[in-house]
Amino acid sequence: MRCVDTNNAKRILKVVLPVLMVFSNMFSQNNKLIIQSGASFAGNGEISVKDSIRNYQNTTIPGRIALIGSDQSIVNEDGMNLQVGILSLRGNGVKTITGLLVVNDSLNVLSNTSLNIANSTLRILDNSANAGQIITNSNSLIEYGKDNGNEQLVMGGVYRGKIKLYGKSRKSLLGELTVDSIEHEGWAISVNNNLNINGKAEIDTLLNVNSGSQLTLKSDSSSIRYLAGNDGIIEVQSNGKLAFINEANNGIGTIRTVDGEIIFKGNVNSNGTLAITGNGVMSFEQKVSSTNYLFSPTSTVIYNGADQTIAQANYGNLRLANSGTKMFSSGITGIAGTIDVENGAVADAITNSSIIDYNGTGAQVIAGLQYYDLRITNDRGGKQITLSAGDTIKVANVFNVSASNANYVTTDNVFEYNGALSQIIIPFEYYNLVLSGNGQKVISDSQTTLGNVEHRYNTPVVVNNGVIWNIQGSLITNENFINNGEINIGE
């Protein structure tokens, strides 16, 4: 029997085992493409791979790479990237990318195949066709960067993460697209299918939202630098905020929000509709012109530029902010909520002989402004209509009250008729009443004034025959006061 030198055997194993492992690894590399540092490729041929691709350098393969197996991967080691001319994915299973993969010419994902780009970047510089599934997560990035004048088609589907669009080619959609966020610069986007953005969108130029299509912004703060047209729908949903940075040209479509916010920083030219359907906010910093305005009674519209014309519309709450004159348009402007004038703004309802109609269906506050025609209308369901306490409400022409089931609160308020033409002083629960201006003031119906009546200089006043006028405060008169009725001071 021979004795075995165990120490010598151990020394032999230390030498032999690493060699065996190298050979084992070499033979286990079957069906793989391994790109070593220093490798180079030329030609337009095809390389079909049944297993994985491992890339150890920044590599360009000008031809076609076809992944034809089942579960496969393209792994870029140590932050390297792989750039291919054409990438074709077929066969069953999931094809997984690690790192940056650039496709120069076309990407083809065939049916029954999935492409996994979770935590990775896929850059497409020309065309794409997707009949399979794209798997993403919040760290995924898909870039479309075609840099010539031809159109580049963006794959439809539901994706997590970001889509980035750039280059000198118009972008349009192959199908309906839902994504977490979009970043765009360069030539315009055409939304020819529904586009749903769950988070932030930064769009340079939106060429058009086609009729029948909708751009939906669901949350976060988004921006569109230029809006060239919209024949479909642009919608900002609850918690969303969209700013149009420059001039916005709306076609025959609708720009709307429910409870979100839309800001127009430049001029707005619209042949369609601007709408707020819930408690949302829409603000205008320059000129606005639209065919239709649809603002819910609980909405808020803000004019916060310099000198501006307030569009003729039915508003919920109307805010006039920042220095400058806000001029009401001619015709009827409806107010279902409140008018607030703040930060140095001046409201002008006189120049265009505007009619301001407070037409809410519940409680309302009548702002202390100078009006031309002032109306209070609609059934109020027993709620209060309050003339702004401590303020003066001035009417230069007609005051018309047809609201029903209303309770009026006028305490500590001044109501002034100050027109240059003849005015009828209608019966109303005035607190303090001032009669001024060059136009004749006619008391044609019996009424009660709860506070003082001040008749100012150069204002003719006529109390008609048969009128009983009870004044619970004082009457302060001036010249041209003609009384043909009965005035009771202190009654």
Secondary structure, DSSP 4 states (H G I P E B T S, - for coil): -PPP-HHHHHHHHHHHHHHHHHHHHHHHTTT-EEE-TT----SS-EEEESS-EEE-S-EEEEEEEEE-SSSEEEEEGGG-EEEEEEEEE-SSEEEEEESEEEEEEEEEE-TTEEEE-TTSEEEESSEEEESSEEE--TT-EEEE---SSS-EEEPPEE--SEEEE-SSS-EEESS-EEESEEEE-SSPEEE-S-EEESS-EEEEEEEEE-TT-EEEE-SEEEEEEEE---SSEEEE-TTEEEEE-S-EEE-SSEEEESSSEEEE-S-EEEEEEEEE-SS-EEEESS-EEEEEEEE-TT-EEEE-SSSEEEPSSEESEEEE-SSEEEEEPSSEEEESS-EEE-TTEEEE-TTTT-EEEE--SS-EEE---EESEEEE-SB-TT-EEEEPTT-EEEESS-EEE--BS-EEE-TT-EEEE--SS-EE------SEEEE-SSS-EEE-S-EEESS-EEE-TT--EEE-TT-EEEESS-EE--SSEEE-SEEEET-
